[in-house]
């Protein structure tokens, strides 16, 4: 066992990851809560996406789990993450910084798995964990009546969850190029850009007014931020719409330099920025820019949604669209979003 590891006396049921919304086949996956968008997220070192938030809350708040993880506040902050060894069914928890490093270094995860397979040999690392995985109990939360008064599909999905152990580790995702199958309501054929996540979301509405309002929303542009450290990422946005004057709205929780490129005959009337951390604009001049960032100007317009379907289920993200439409007196023409984005094109 690694001296970073703290095993719980439980192992994970095979349905745990699926119950929490993870569908890929990588051997390790981590889950964490993003409080600014009220959403559970998953990462396996290559893929990043939104999980099932209600299932996460049920899992974390179940008495058998909560009694052992309460101090980490896994359903309130993003400081600690839960990571799953999908082969040995072990669970770990660690700080955001450590988990990401482990996900980026598969050999360290393999070593961790090997150590835990022989936990009886190295049990002296922690007096609290001197047992073999074979002796750990497998508990079925369905049999423990986790199905309760929450009458939604997620509570049925999570019914057979059981669980495992903990680890303190590091948070930074591996950069990659992801290409998604784009839905029929797409704005462009590009996903989230090189190094972006694989959860591209979009909305398009036929424009009937004298101008168009386009919104791009992300949570971050780079992955190497953590508590107290928020470096500025760069997102390239190319605008090719030339039928009507364009009002461009840009939204991100983490600090971003939005680098804009305008196609021929594009009439960019105004840029509106929404952020928690300070936001910057480059690539244009002589165009009005209105910034609403909590760290930069003291206030933001709304929360920092990056998935279109979430706008219809979360009042604060829905208000972002509503307020933008009120500010501009223009109905929203399009939306594009990713958890992490580096490149968008508005056609």
Phi, psi and omega in degrees: 000135177291150177288357173268353189263141174225103183279140168273167181270043180217157171239159187269134174289148182301339181274357185303306184298316180297320179298328181270002173101009180264129186236358179279182188239024178287150187289340179229142176214142180243147177237144174207162181262133174256100186295332183289339179238007179050056187213137172275138181240153174237155174210137177243016183095341178233320182250141176231139179193176179271134177265196180264104189295320181295319178297320178299314181296320178297315181299309184292326184273353177299137185307321182293331179271312186301325181298337183254343184242003186306320184295341182270348176052050184293342179257013182230326183231170177253017182290322179242146180238154174258129181236140186245127168273105190284347178272309181272353179065027175271150176243144179226160173225143178202172177293156183304319183296317185288319183301315182296320178297319179296319180294329180278347182237080184307329181296325178292327177290321178296319178297318179300317180297318179297318179297320182286337174292337181242039185300334180291336182281326185246028186293346181290351178297325179216127183291344181275352187225071183246038182235162177271147178304332181294339182267353182287146183278145174253116185247132180260113184293337176295315179292339178269015175065041174292332175294117187226219187281355179279100187267080177215163182301323183299326181290336175282320180299321185279000190306327186254026181289136162224176197212187198216248194224180190234158176205145173263117186216199193236148192242098177199129186270151177286130179288148181197167170258125180242136176238118182263156166285118188272137179293171185291341181264032185286159174261328180211176183261002180266140179279238186261359180093168180297127182086359181276174178277177185251034186237042182305133180226145183207163177212143177221136180230136179297131182275131178239356183266190181275348179213169182237145177245119181241135183238131172243126183230133176222169169266323184205164175246346177213161191257352190268031174262155176201183185308119179084354181230111184227079179291152181278127175264171180239134175235125178268126179237119178253130181250123180241001179289126182227010180283323183223159171302142186247134167252123185252126176247134183232133185223132178204142174286308180282159181294137183221140165263108180274109181264113187260141174231128182254132175286172179298139177068010177283133178250096178271112186277322185197153173237130177243128182246133176238129180198162170273307174272166184299140181243151180230156177235137174221164176095351180226162175210153177075012180244131181302136178233126177246118182253133174233089179230133186302315180282334184269314184241354178097354179203152175238164182283316183193183180290175198251068182290146178226002176236127187299320183295335179289336179296334183271352184242352183235114185305321185288324177284326176298325181293335177299312178296315181300314181293322177297318179295323178290317180300320187261350185055038183220135177287147180295129178267318181208157174223140170226141181204153174210153173301310173237124180230151177229347185204131177219149176230131178254110183253000000 
